[in-house]
Amino acid sequence: MATKGHSTKLEFGDAATVAGSTTWTPVAKITEITPPNAIEAEDIDTSHMESPDQFNEYEPGWAEGGEVELTIQYDKEQNEDVYALFRVPKAYRITFVDGSKWHLNNSYVKAFGNEVERKGIVTAKITIKISGKPEFVKAA
């Protein structure tokens, strides 16, 4: 069964790790969110003079946790709170409507900016850089 995006939420903890956080603050009025994108492993070229049929061979290298991108509706209090997280390592968690979660430790707001459209509402675009391995926790 498909899971709808409605009610997906992003929260930040009061510590740099999920395990160390006891208080969670929601980022309100999210209009769009892209959970960890581009989780990607580097390629280590292990090709040699005897590689079969002269095809390159690889092994997985270091991995990149990616980033979370979101857009929120402007609210002066929320804008101030999120901007205050710029470059500050925090734990983040994304919770889907089915209860599954992404846990992000030691991650930080990498980019923040307001956008104003003549006929639209004021929004803020936020990028959270994931430090280390993101953890997916399937709902029970």
C-alpha atoms as a printed R data frame, in Angstrom:
    type eleno elety resid chain resno      x       y       z
1   ATOM     1    CA   MET     A     1  0.000   0.000   0.000
2   ATOM     2    CA   ALA     A     2  1.285   3.467  -0.867
3   ATOM     3    CA   THR     A     3  2.220   5.915   1.868
4   ATOM     4    CA   LYS     A     4  1.029   9.499   1.469
5   ATOM     5    CA   GLY     A     5  3.270  12.438   2.229
6   ATOM     6    CA   HIS     A     6  0.661  14.235   4.335
7   ATOM     7    CA   SER     A     7  1.658  14.486   8.013
8   ATOM     8    CA   THR     A     8  5.364  13.807   7.348
9   ATOM     9    CA   LYS     A     9  7.301  15.847   9.869
10  ATOM    10    CA   LEU     A    10 10.857  16.957  10.532
11  ATOM    11    CA   GLU     A    11 12.082  17.599  14.059
12  ATOM    12    CA   PHE     A    12 15.423  18.589  15.555
13  ATOM    13    CA   GLY     A    13 16.720  17.404  18.894
14  ATOM    14    CA   ASP     A    14 18.329  19.240  21.764
15  ATOM    15    CA   ALA     A    15 21.599  17.312  21.252
16  ATOM    16    CA   ALA     A    16 23.805  16.296  18.329
17  ATOM    17    CA   THR     A    17 22.611  12.678  18.398
18  ATOM    18    CA   VAL     A    18 19.210  11.024  18.302
19  ATOM    19    CA   ALA     A    19 20.091   8.901  21.343
20  ATOM    20    CA   GLY     A    20 21.231  11.965  23.292
21  ATOM    21    CA   SER     A    21 18.197  14.108  22.488
22  ATOM    22    CA   THR     A    22 15.399  14.254  25.038
23  ATOM    23    CA   THR     A    23 13.415  17.141  23.568
24  ATOM    24    CA   TRP     A    24 12.297  17.375  19.932
25  ATOM    25    CA   THR     A    25 11.153  20.566  18.216
26  ATOM    26    CA   PRO     A    26  9.094  20.272  15.031
27  ATOM    27    CA   VAL     A    27  9.891  22.353  11.978
28  ATOM    28    CA   ALA     A    28  6.402  23.645  11.209
29  ATOM    29    CA   LYS     A    29  4.475  24.276   8.002
30  ATOM    30    CA   ILE     A    30  6.604  22.149   5.700
31  ATOM    31    CA   THR     A    31  5.320  22.355   2.143
32  ATOM    32    CA   GLU     A    32  7.940  20.082   0.564
33  ATOM    33    CA   ILE     A    33 10.577  17.730   1.917
34  ATOM    34    CA   THR     A    34 13.121  15.494   0.229
35  ATOM    35    CA   PRO     A    35 14.435  12.935   2.722
36  ATOM    36    CA   PRO     A    36 18.080  11.869   2.484
37  ATOM    37    CA   ASN     A    37 18.840  12.155  -1.201
38  ATOM    38    CA   ALA     A    38 21.861  10.939  -3.074
39  ATOM    39    CA   ILE     A    39 23.060   8.443  -0.496
40  ATOM    40    CA   GLU     A    40 25.958   7.278  -2.554
41  ATOM    41    CA   ALA     A    41 29.098   5.160  -2.368
42  ATOM    42    CA   GLU     A    42 32.356   6.108  -4.047
43  ATOM    43    CA   ASP     A    43 33.788   3.653  -6.538
44  ATOM    44    CA   ILE     A    44 37.272   2.230  -5.950
45  ATOM    45    CA   ASP     A    45 38.757   1.072  -9.211
46  ATOM    46    CA   THR     A    46 40.280  -2.383  -8.697
47  ATOM    47    CA   SER     A    47 40.882  -3.062 -12.397
48  ATOM    48    CA   HIS     A    48 44.138  -4.712 -13.378
49  ATOM    49    CA   MET     A    49 45.927  -6.077 -16.421
50  ATOM    50    CA   GLU     A    50 44.046  -9.343 -16.136
51  ATOM    51    CA   SER     A    51 40.526  -7.970 -15.587
52  ATOM    52    CA   PRO     A    52 38.166 -10.247 -17.553
53  ATOM    53    CA   ASP     A    53 37.318  -8.991 -21.048
54  ATOM    54    CA   GLN     A    54 39.052  -5.657 -20.307
55  ATOM    55    CA   PHE     A    55 36.136  -4.436 -18.179
56  ATOM    56    CA   ASN     A    56 36.707  -2.146 -15.205
57  ATOM    57    CA   GLU     A    57 36.166  -3.719 -11.813
58  ATOM    58    CA   TYR     A    58 35.108  -1.852  -8.675
59  ATOM    59    CA   GLU     A    59 34.637  -2.203  -4.956
60  ATOM    60    CA   PRO     A    60 32.497   0.096  -2.831
61  ATOM    61    CA   GLY     A    61 34.374   2.928  -1.141
62  ATOM    62    CA   TRP     A    62 33.437   5.601   1.347
63  ATOM    63    CA   ALA     A    63 29.782   6.631   1.395
64  ATOM    64    CA   GLU     A    64 28.106  10.032   1.371
65  ATOM    65    CA   GLY     A    65 24.970  10.466   3.505
66  ATOM    66    CA   GLY     A    66 23.482  13.131   1.251
67  ATOM    67    CA   GLU     A    67 21.255  16.014   2.212
68  ATOM    68    CA   VAL     A    68 17.683  16.767   3.217
69  ATOM    69    CA   GLU     A    69 15.969  19.584   1.366
70  ATOM    70    CA   LEU     A    70 12.787  21.249   2.515
71  ATOM    71    CA   THR     A    71 10.609  24.264   1.971
72  ATOM    72    CA   ILE     A    72  8.618  25.802   4.807
73  ATOM    73    CA   GLN     A    73  6.091  28.594   4.918
74  ATOM    74    CA   TYR     A    74  7.496  31.783   6.381
75  ATOM    75    CA   ASP     A    75  6.766  32.543  10.010
76  ATOM    76    CA   LYS     A    76  9.030  35.021  11.791
77  ATOM    77    CA   GLU     A    77  9.493  32.833  14.884
78  ATOM    78    CA   GLN     A    78 10.137  29.669  12.861
79  ATOM    79    CA   ASN     A    79 12.445  31.572  10.509
80  ATOM    80    CA   GLU     A    80 14.507  32.751  13.477
81  ATOM    81    CA   ASP     A    81 14.612  29.285  15.074
82  ATOM    82    CA   VAL     A    82 15.714  27.483  11.914
83  ATOM    83    CA   TYR     A    83 18.252  30.158  10.953
84  ATOM    84    CA   ALA     A    84 19.770  29.817  14.441
85  ATOM    85    CA   LEU     A    85 20.584  26.184  13.520
86  ATOM    86    CA   PHE     A    86 22.877  27.286  10.676
87  ATOM    87    CA   ARG     A    87 26.148  25.299  11.011
88  ATOM    88    CA   VAL     A    88 25.123  23.873  14.415
89  ATOM    89    CA   PRO     A    89 25.358  20.046  14.671
90  ATOM    90    CA   LYS     A    90 22.014  18.624  15.793
91  ATOM    91    CA   ALA     A    91 20.072  15.393  15.605
92  ATOM    92    CA   TYR     A    92 17.210  15.421  13.128
93  ATOM    93    CA   ARG     A    93 14.459  12.926  12.546
94  ATOM    94    CA   ILE     A    94 11.956  12.645   9.734
95  ATOM    95    CA   THR     A    95  8.785  10.756  10.610
96  ATOM    96    CA   PHE     A    96  6.433   9.433   7.948
97  ATOM    97    CA   VAL     A    97  2.708   8.948   8.502
98  ATOM    98    CA   ASP     A    98  3.231   5.159   8.883
99  ATOM    99    CA   GLY     A    99  5.656   5.760  11.784
100 ATOM   100    CA   SER     A   100  8.862   4.939   9.870
101 ATOM   101    CA   LYS     A   101 11.734   7.351  10.503
102 ATOM   102    CA   TRP     A   102 15.037   8.611   9.230
103 ATOM   103    CA   HIS     A   103 17.474   9.375  12.065
104 ATOM   104    CA   LEU     A   104 20.234  11.873  11.244
105 ATOM   105    CA   ASN     A   105 23.015  12.444  13.767
106 ATOM   106    CA   ASN     A   106 25.451  15.381  13.845
107 ATOM   107    CA   SER     A   107 23.752  17.031  10.884
108 ATOM   108    CA   TYR     A   108 23.515  20.752  10.326
109 ATOM   109    CA   VAL     A   109 21.693  23.425   8.357
110 ATOM   110    CA   LYS     A   110 23.997  23.968   5.403
111 ATOM   111    CA   ALA     A   111 21.899  26.420   3.413
112 ATOM   112    CA   PHE     A   112 19.030  28.719   4.322
113 ATOM   113    CA   GLY     A   113 17.242  31.384   2.332
114 ATOM   114    CA   ASN     A   114 13.892  33.065   1.998
115 ATOM   115    CA   GLU     A   115 12.030  33.203  -1.294
116 ATOM   116    CA   VAL     A   116  9.373  35.735  -2.161
117 ATOM   117    CA   GLU     A   117  7.018  35.364  -5.100
118 ATOM   118    CA   ARG     A   118  4.890  38.252  -6.216
119 ATOM   119    CA   LYS     A   119  1.696  36.174  -6.179
120 ATOM   120    CA   GLY     A   120  2.706  33.557  -3.643
121 ATOM   121    CA   ILE     A   121  3.560  33.251  -0.003
122 ATOM   122    CA   VAL     A   122  6.988  33.846   1.487
123 ATOM   123    CA   THR     A   123  8.878  30.596   2.052
124 ATOM   124    CA   ALA     A   124 12.240  29.446   3.309
125 ATOM   125    CA   LYS     A   125 14.345  26.857   1.514
126 ATOM   126    CA   ILE     A   126 16.564  24.820   3.813
127 ATOM   127    CA   THR     A   127 19.269  22.252   3.150
128 ATOM   128    CA   ILE     A   128 20.433  19.970   5.954
129 ATOM   129    CA   LYS     A   129 23.793  18.269   5.445
130 ATOM   130    CA   ILE     A   130 23.896  14.727   6.781
131 ATOM   131    CA   SER     A   131 27.079  13.895   8.677
132 ATOM   132    CA   GLY     A   132 27.745  10.184   8.951
133 ATOM   133    CA   LYS     A   133 25.365   7.370   8.118
134 ATOM   134    CA   PRO     A   134 21.637   8.128   8.068
135 ATOM   135    CA   GLU     A   135 19.609   5.432   9.810
136 ATOM   136    CA   PHE     A   136 16.231   4.267   8.489
137 ATOM   137    CA   VAL     A   137 13.940   2.847  11.174
138 ATOM   138    CA   LYS     A   138 10.976   0.882   9.817
139 ATOM   139    CA   ALA     A   139  7.689   1.277  11.680
140 ATOM   140    CA   ALA     A   140  6.592  -1.731  13.723
